[in-house]
Amino acid sequence: MRWAAALLIALTIGLSAAAARAETLIAAMSSHQIQITSNYTGSQLTVFGQVERDGRTVARGDPYDIIVTVRGPRRMLLVRKKERLGPIWINRTQRRFPDNPVFLHVASSRPITEMMGPEAAQRDRIGLTNAERPSDDWIDLDPDARRFRESLVRIMQGKGLYGYEERGVTFLSSALFSAPVDIPATAPTGSYTVDIVLYSGGVPLARQQTNFEVIKTGIEQRLASGAYDWSLLYGLMTVLLALFLGWGASVVFRRD
């Protein structure tokens, strides 16, 4: 009986592994580098890919869904809560979000609420509010943490750095898809990661990751490098330039 049980377990594991390999996801980007020049006003990249199915796989009853999540450079972000103290408003409480992306963009082939329930979205870290939720704490035990996280998303959305497109992924055929990603001029320089997840019936089937970077070029890059490598000299030149411009303005606009 033991060998029969072991055989049954092995068969179950084998079938699960075969099911996991039933679909594979191939994804790429239109460009892996955005260059910031003097007339830079933002850019747009396109994520495109294909769902490959095993020829022996039976067609699924539920349609395929794609969720694309773009995360920008990570920084320490701080959210403060204002409270009224008499006639004035002051900052009373605050919450730090260490190692949080400054840029966050989520696009899906249809609304996430139609793909899965809120518990599954929290568990899989899907959506703006859930994308940076700790993976080992997908149930909110601290309501204040949830409110601060929602406030962070709202503030960053107001700055144009966070965004969600509920139909931002388009299936060009039953297997081909594309998703444009707008990068605003205010997006910081650095490395960006792109996560593409394939779903069907609320179950993740395959995942792919790619990346791109935003860099400065030309005189902007030389000035930034000079300010970093020669900080003392850069500071002195800035002070001298300010003094010269101030003196020049006083001469031009002097009243005799």
C-alpha positions in Angstrom: 0.0 0.0 0.0 2.9 2.3 0.7 4.2 2.0 -2.9 0.7 2.7 -4.2 0.4 5.8 -2.1 3.9 7.0 -3.2 3.0 6.3 -6.9 -0.2 8.3 -6.5 1.7 11.2 -5.0 4.3 11.1 -7.7 1.6 11.0 -10.4 -0.1 14.0 -8.8 3.1 16.0 -8.7 3.9 15.1 -12.3 0.5 16.2 -13.5 0.8 19.5 -11.5 4.2 20.1 -13.1 2.8 19.4 -16.6 -0.1 21.7 -16.0 2.4 24.4 -14.8 4.2 24.0 -18.1 1.0 24.1 -20.2 1.5 27.8 -21.0 4.6 29.8 -21.3 4.9 33.6 -21.6 7.3 35.3 -24.0 7.5 39.1 -23.6 9.8 41.9 -24.8 9.9 45.7 -25.0 10.0 48.2 -27.9 13.1 49.8 -26.3 15.2 49.1 -23.2 16.5 52.7 -22.8 14.9 56.1 -22.6 17.3 59.0 -23.0 16.6 62.4 -21.4 17.6 65.4 -23.5 17.1 69.1 -23.1 13.7 69.0 -24.9 12.5 65.8 -23.2 8.8 65.9 -22.4 8.2 62.2 -21.6 8.2 59.0 -23.6 6.2 55.9 -24.3 7.3 52.3 -24.4 5.4 49.2 -25.6 5.4 45.9 -23.8 4.4 43.1 -26.2 4.4 39.3 -26.0 2.9 36.0 -26.9 1.3 33.2 -25.0 2.6 29.8 -26.1 0.6 26.7 -25.4 1.6 23.1 -25.3 0.1 21.4 -28.3 -1.4 18.7 -26.1 -3.1 21.2 -23.8 -6.8 21.3 -23.9 -8.3 24.8 -24.5 -9.3 26.5 -21.2 -12.8 27.5 -20.5 -11.8 30.9 -19.1 -10.0 33.5 -21.3 -6.5 34.6 -20.8 -5.8 37.7 -18.8 -2.5 39.7 -18.7 -1.4 42.1 -15.9 1.6 44.3 -16.5 3.3 46.0 -13.5 6.1 48.6 -14.0 8.1 49.6 -11.0 10.6 52.5 -11.1 13.6 53.4 -8.9 13.1 52.7 -5.2 13.4 55.5 -2.6 12.3 56.2 0.9 8.8 57.8 0.8 7.1 59.6 3.7 3.4 60.2 4.2 2.3 62.6 6.8 -1.2 63.0 8.2 -2.4 66.6 9.0 -4.6 67.3 12.0 -6.3 70.5 13.1 -5.0 72.1 16.2 -7.1 75.2 16.9 -7.1 77.5 13.9 -4.1 75.8 12.1 -3.3 72.4 10.6 -0.1 70.6 11.6 1.6 67.3 10.8 0.9 64.9 13.7 1.5 61.3 12.5 3.5 59.9 9.7 4.4 56.6 8.1 7.6 55.7 6.3 7.7 53.5 3.2 11.3 52.3 2.8 12.5 51.0 -0.5 9.3 52.0 -2.3 9.1 52.6 -6.1 8.8 56.2 -7.1 7.1 55.2 -10.3 4.4 52.5 -10.4 2.2 51.6 -13.4 -0.3 48.8 -13.6 -2.1 47.7 -16.8 -4.5 44.8 -17.3 -6.5 43.3 -20.1 -9.7 43.9 -18.2 -10.6 45.2 -14.7 -8.8 43.3 -12.0 -12.1 43.0 -10.1 -13.4 40.9 -13.0 -10.3 38.6 -12.9 -10.1 37.8 -9.2 -11.5 38.6 -5.8 -9.9 41.1 -3.4 -8.3 38.4 -1.3 -6.5 36.9 -4.3 -5.4 40.4 -5.5 -3.9 41.0 -2.0 -2.2 37.7 -1.9 -0.7 38.0 -5.4 0.1 41.7 -4.8 -1.9 42.8 -7.8 -3.0 46.5 -8.3 -1.6 49.8 -7.1 -2.5 49.4 -3.4 -1.3 45.8 -3.2 1.8 45.9 -5.4 4.1 46.9 -2.6 2.3 45.0 0.2 4.7 42.8 2.1 4.5 39.3 0.6 4.3 37.6 4.1 1.6 39.9 5.4 -1.2 40.1 2.8 -3.9 40.5 5.4 -4.1 44.0 6.8 -4.0 43.8 10.6 -3.2 47.5 11.0 -6.0 49.7 9.5 -3.7 52.7 9.8 -1.1 51.1 7.6 -3.8 50.5 4.9 -5.0 54.1 5.1 -1.4 55.5 4.8 -0.7 53.2 1.9 -3.9 54.3 0.1 -2.9 57.9 0.8 0.5 57.3 -0.7 -1.1 55.9 -3.9 -3.4 58.9 -4.1 -0.6 61.4 -3.7 1.6 59.7 -6.3 -1.3 59.5 -8.7 -1.8 63.2 -8.3 1.8 63.7 -9.4 1.3 61.4 -12.4 3.8 58.9 -11.1 1.3 56.1 -10.2 -1.4 55.0 -12.6 -3.7 52.1 -13.4 -5.1 51.3 -16.9 -7.9 48.7 -16.4 -7.9 47.9 -20.2 -4.3 48.9 -20.9 -3.4 45.5 -22.3 -4.8 44.6 -25.7 -4.9 41.1 -27.2 -4.1 41.4 -30.9 -5.1 37.8 -31.3 -5.8 34.9 -29.0 -2.1 34.7 -28.1 -0.5 38.1 -29.0 -0.8 41.1 -26.7 0.6 44.6 -26.4 0.5 47.2 -23.6 1.8 50.9 -24.0 3.5 52.4 -21.0 3.7 56.2 -20.7 6.7 57.5 -18.9 6.2 61.1 -17.8 8.9 63.8 -17.9 8.9 63.7 -14.0 9.8 60.1 -13.8 13.2 59.7 -12.1 16.3 58.3 -13.8 17.3 54.8 -13.0 16.3 51.2 -13.6 12.7 50.0 -14.1 11.4 46.5 -13.9 8.4 45.2 -15.8 6.5 42.1 -14.5 4.1 40.4 -16.9 1.8 37.8 -15.4 -0.6 35.5 -17.3 -3.9 34.6 -15.6 -6.9 32.4 -16.5 -9.8 32.0 -14.2 -8.0 34.0 -11.5 -5.1 31.5 -11.4 -1.6 32.6 -12.4 -0.2 30.4 -15.2 3.1 32.0 -16.2 5.3 35.0 -15.4 7.9 36.9 -17.3 10.1 39.9 -16.3 12.1 42.4 -18.3 13.5 45.9 -17.6 14.5 49.2 -19.1 16.3 52.3 -17.8 15.9 56.0 -18.0 19.2 57.9 -18.4 20.3 61.5 -19.0 22.4 62.3 -22.1 24.2 65.3 -23.5 24.9 68.3 -21.4 22.3 67.2 -18.8 24.4 64.1 -18.1 27.7 66.0 -18.0 26.2 68.6 -15.5 24.8 65.8 -13.3 28.1 63.9 -13.4 30.1 67.1 -12.7 27.9 67.9 -9.7 28.4 64.5 -8.3 32.1 64.0 -9.1 33.2 67.6 -8.4 30.7 68.7 -5.8 32.9 71.4 -4.2 33.9 72.9 -7.5 30.3 72.7 -8.7 29.1 74.5 -5.6 31.7 77.3 -5.9 30.9 77.8 -9.6 27.2 78.0 -8.7 27.8 80.6 -6.1 30.0 82.7 -8.4 27.4 82.4 -11.2 24.7 83.6 -8.8 26.9 86.6 -7.7 27.7 87.5 -11.3 24.0 87.4 -12.3 23.0 89.4 -9.3 25.6 92.0 -10.0 24.7 92.1 -13.7 21.0 92.6 -12.9 21.9 95.4 -10.5 23.8 97.2 -13.3 21.2 96.7 -15.9 18.3 97.8 -13.8 20.1 100.5 -11.8 18.3 103.8 -11.5 20.6 106.8 -11.8 
